[in-house]
Amino acid sequence: MSATLLRSATTYTRSSSATSTSAASYRPSRRAVITGRILTAIVALLLTLDAGIKLVRAKAAVEGSAQLGFSPDQVFVIGVIAAVCLVLYLIPRTAPLGAVLWTGYFGGAILVHFRAGNPLFTHILPPIYVSALIWGSLYLRDPRVRAVLGKR
């Protein structure tokens, strides 16, 4: 799916002559784009915090990850991966790829917490909510995602 999204090199402009009718039907409204950008900013703040505490090897991140079986060096590498995913998500051209990578990142987090026997509502469901916010904000602001997922 991400290859399809990135391959769509169609430029979406306001003039109807420069876009096809199918591309124009998937163009988000101004209100949707603004809402998507606000949600993206909120998610970006959360994800920056997540990556940042791992990159600086904050005590809480190291101790929490140690309970899950990760060493401090692995916590730093996980922080680098999160930072790369965040940068890709924040660049408009690569945002769909970043969203796919974040989905995989959170899938791994869900698996680790599930395997450790952590509670459902405090450890397993929050990554699902953040992934939904990532994709929801991208759907609202990116016509390529709307074109692939369809207008609902």
C-alpha positions as a Markdown table, in Angstrom:
| # | Residue | x | y | z |
|---|---|---|---|---|
| 1 | Met | 0.0 | 0.0 | 0.0 |
| 2 | Ser | 2.8 | 2.5 | 0.9 |
| 3 | Ala | 4.4 | 1.9 | -2.5 |
| 4 | Thr | 1.1 | 2.7 | -4.2 |
| 5 | Leu | 0.8 | 5.9 | -2.1 |
| 6 | Leu | 4.3 | 7.0 | -2.8 |
| 7 | Arg | 4.1 | 6.2 | -6.5 |
| 8 | Ser | 1.1 | 8.5 | -7.0 |
| 9 | Ala | 3.0 | 11.5 | -8.3 |
| 10 | Thr | -0.2 | 13.3 | -9.3 |
| 11 | Thr | -0.1 | 16.9 | -8.1 |
| 12 | Tyr | -3.3 | 17.9 | -6.5 |
| 13 | Thr | -4.1 | 21.5 | -7.2 |
| 14 | Arg | -7.2 | 23.6 | -6.7 |
| 15 | Ser | -7.8 | 24.0 | -10.4 |
| 16 | Ser | -10.1 | 21.3 | -11.8 |
| 17 | Ser | -8.3 | 21.4 | -15.2 |
| 18 | Ala | -5.0 | 20.1 | -13.6 |
| 19 | Thr | -6.6 | 17.2 | -11.8 |
| 20 | Ser | -8.7 | 14.3 | -12.9 |
| 21 | Thr | -12.2 | 13.9 | -11.7 |
| 22 | Ser | -11.3 | 10.9 | -9.5 |
| 23 | Ala | -8.4 | 12.8 | -7.9 |
| 24 | Ala | -10.6 | 15.8 | -7.3 |
| 25 | Ser | -13.2 | 13.7 | -5.6 |
| 26 | Tyr | -10.6 | 12.5 | -3.1 |
| 27 | Arg | -9.3 | 16.0 | -2.3 |
| 28 | Pro | -9.9 | 16.8 | 1.4 |
| 29 | Ser | -11.7 | 19.9 | 2.3 |
| 30 | Arg | -9.9 | 22.8 | 4.0 |
| 31 | Arg | -11.5 | 22.0 | 7.3 |
| 32 | Ala | -10.4 | 18.3 | 7.0 |
| 33 | Val | -6.8 | 19.3 | 6.2 |
| 34 | Ile | -6.7 | 21.7 | 9.2 |
| 35 | Thr | -8.1 | 19.0 | 11.5 |
| 36 | Gly | -5.6 | 16.5 | 10.1 |
| 37 | Arg | -2.7 | 18.9 | 10.7 |
| 38 | Ile | -3.8 | 19.6 | 14.3 |
| 39 | Leu | -4.1 | 15.8 | 15.0 |
| 40 | Thr | -0.7 | 15.3 | 13.3 |
| 41 | Ala | 0.8 | 17.9 | 15.6 |
| 42 | Ile | -0.7 | 16.3 | 18.7 |
| 43 | Val | 0.5 | 12.8 | 17.6 |
| 44 | Ala | 3.9 | 14.3 | 16.7 |
| 45 | Leu | 4.3 | 15.7 | 20.2 |
| 46 | Leu | 3.6 | 12.3 | 21.7 |
| 47 | Leu | 5.9 | 10.5 | 19.4 |
| 48 | Thr | 8.7 | 13.0 | 19.9 |
| 49 | Leu | 8.4 | 12.5 | 23.6 |
| 50 | Asp | 8.5 | 8.7 | 23.0 |
| 51 | Ala | 11.6 | 8.9 | 20.8 |
| 52 | Gly | 13.3 | 11.5 | 22.9 |
| 53 | Ile | 13.1 | 9.7 | 26.3 |
| 54 | Lys | 14.6 | 6.7 | 24.6 |
| 55 | Leu | 17.4 | 8.6 | 22.8 |
| 56 | Val | 18.5 | 10.4 | 26.0 |
| 57 | Arg | 18.2 | 7.1 | 27.9 |
| 58 | Ala | 15.9 | 8.5 | 30.5 |
| 59 | Lys | 15.7 | 6.5 | 33.7 |
| 60 | Ala | 12.0 | 5.8 | 33.2 |
| 61 | Ala | 12.5 | 4.5 | 29.7 |
| 62 | Val | 15.5 | 2.3 | 30.6 |
| 63 | Glu | 13.8 | 0.9 | 33.7 |
| 64 | Gly | 10.5 | 0.2 | 32.0 |
| 65 | Ser | 12.3 | -1.4 | 29.0 |
| 66 | Ala | 14.4 | -3.5 | 31.3 |
| 67 | Gln | 11.3 | -5.0 | 32.8 |
| 68 | Leu | 10.4 | -6.1 | 29.3 |
| 69 | Gly | 13.8 | -7.6 | 28.7 |
| 70 | Phe | 15.6 | -4.8 | 26.8 |
| 71 | Ser | 19.1 | -3.5 | 27.6 |
| 72 | Pro | 19.9 | 0.3 | 27.7 |
| 73 | Asp | 21.7 | 0.0 | 24.4 |
| 74 | Gln | 18.6 | -1.6 | 22.8 |
| 75 | Val | 16.5 | 1.2 | 24.2 |
| 76 | Phe | 18.7 | 3.8 | 22.4 |
| 77 | Val | 18.3 | 1.8 | 19.1 |
| 78 | Ile | 14.5 | 1.7 | 19.6 |
| 79 | Gly | 14.7 | 5.5 | 20.1 |
| 80 | Val | 16.6 | 5.9 | 16.8 |
| 81 | Ile | 14.0 | 3.8 | 15.0 |
| 82 | Ala | 11.2 | 5.9 | 16.4 |
| 83 | Ala | 13.0 | 9.1 | 15.4 |
| 84 | Val | 13.4 | 7.9 | 11.8 |
| 85 | Cys | 9.7 | 6.8 | 11.7 |
| 86 | Leu | 8.7 | 10.3 | 13.1 |
| 87 | Val | 10.8 | 12.2 | 10.5 |
| 88 | Leu | 9.3 | 10.1 | 7.7 |
| 89 | Tyr | 5.8 | 10.7 | 9.0 |
| 90 | Leu | 6.3 | 14.4 | 9.2 |
| 91 | Ile | 7.6 | 14.9 | 5.7 |
| 92 | Pro | 4.5 | 15.2 | 3.5 |
| 93 | Arg | 5.9 | 13.2 | 0.6 |
| 94 | Thr | 6.9 | 10.2 | 2.8 |
| 95 | Ala | 4.1 | 10.5 | 5.4 |
| 96 | Pro | 2.3 | 7.3 | 4.2 |
| 97 | Leu | 5.6 | 5.3 | 4.6 |
| 98 | Gly | 6.1 | 6.8 | 8.0 |
| 99 | Ala | 2.6 | 5.7 | 9.0 |
| 100 | Val | 3.2 | 2.2 | 7.8 |
| 101 | Leu | 6.5 | 2.1 | 9.8 |
| 102 | Trp | 4.8 | 3.4 | 12.9 |
| 103 | Thr | 2.1 | 0.8 | 12.6 |
| 104 | Gly | 4.8 | -1.9 | 12.5 |
| 105 | Tyr | 6.6 | -0.2 | 15.5 |
| 106 | Phe | 3.4 | -0.2 | 17.5 |
| 107 | Gly | 2.5 | -3.8 | 16.5 |
| 108 | Gly | 5.8 | -4.8 | 18.0 |
| 109 | Ala | 5.1 | -2.9 | 21.2 |
| 110 | Ile | 1.7 | -4.6 | 21.5 |
| 111 | Leu | 3.3 | -8.0 | 21.1 |
| 112 | Val | 6.0 | -7.3 | 23.7 |
| 113 | His | 3.4 | -6.1 | 26.2 |
| 114 | Phe | 1.1 | -9.0 | 25.5 |
| 115 | Arg | 3.9 | -11.5 | 25.9 |
| 116 | Ala | 4.9 | -9.8 | 29.2 |
| 117 | Gly | 1.3 | -10.2 | 30.5 |
| 118 | Asn | 0.8 | -6.5 | 30.9 |
| 119 | Pro | -2.8 | -5.1 | 31.4 |
| 120 | Leu | -4.9 | -4.6 | 28.3 |
| 121 | Phe | -6.2 | -1.1 | 28.9 |
| 122 | Thr | -3.0 | 0.5 | 30.1 |
| 123 | His | -0.3 | -1.2 | 27.9 |
| 124 | Ile | -1.8 | -3.0 | 25.0 |
| 125 | Leu | -4.6 | -0.7 | 23.7 |
| 126 | Pro | -2.8 | 2.7 | 23.7 |
| 127 | Pro | -0.6 | 1.8 | 20.8 |
| 128 | Ile | -3.7 | 0.9 | 18.8 |
| 129 | Tyr | -5.2 | 4.3 | 19.6 |
| 130 | Val | -2.1 | 6.1 | 18.6 |
| 131 | Ser | -1.9 | 4.2 | 15.3 |
| 132 | Ala | -5.6 | 5.1 | 14.7 |
| 133 | Leu | -4.7 | 8.7 | 15.3 |
| 134 | Ile | -1.7 | 8.5 | 12.9 |
| 135 | Trp | -3.8 | 7.0 | 10.1 |
| 136 | Gly | -6.9 | 9.2 | 10.8 |
| 137 | Ser | -4.8 | 12.4 | 10.7 |
| 138 | Leu | -3.1 | 11.2 | 7.5 |
| 139 | Tyr | -6.5 | 10.4 | 5.9 |
| 140 | Leu | -7.8 | 13.8 | 6.7 |
| 141 | Arg | -4.8 | 15.7 | 5.2 |
| 142 | Asp | -3.4 | 13.5 | 2.4 |
| 143 | Pro | -5.4 | 13.0 | -0.8 |
| 144 | Arg | -3.2 | 9.9 | -1.7 |
| 145 | Val | -4.4 | 8.1 | 1.4 |
| 146 | Arg | -8.0 | 9.1 | 0.6 |
| 147 | Ala | -7.6 | 7.8 | -3.0 |
| 148 | Val | -6.3 | 4.4 | -1.8 |
| 149 | Leu | -8.8 | 4.0 | 1.1 |
| 150 | Gly | -11.7 | 5.7 | -0.6 |
| 151 | Lys | -13.9 | 8.5 | 0.6 |
| 152 | Arg | -16.2 | 7.2 | 3.3 |
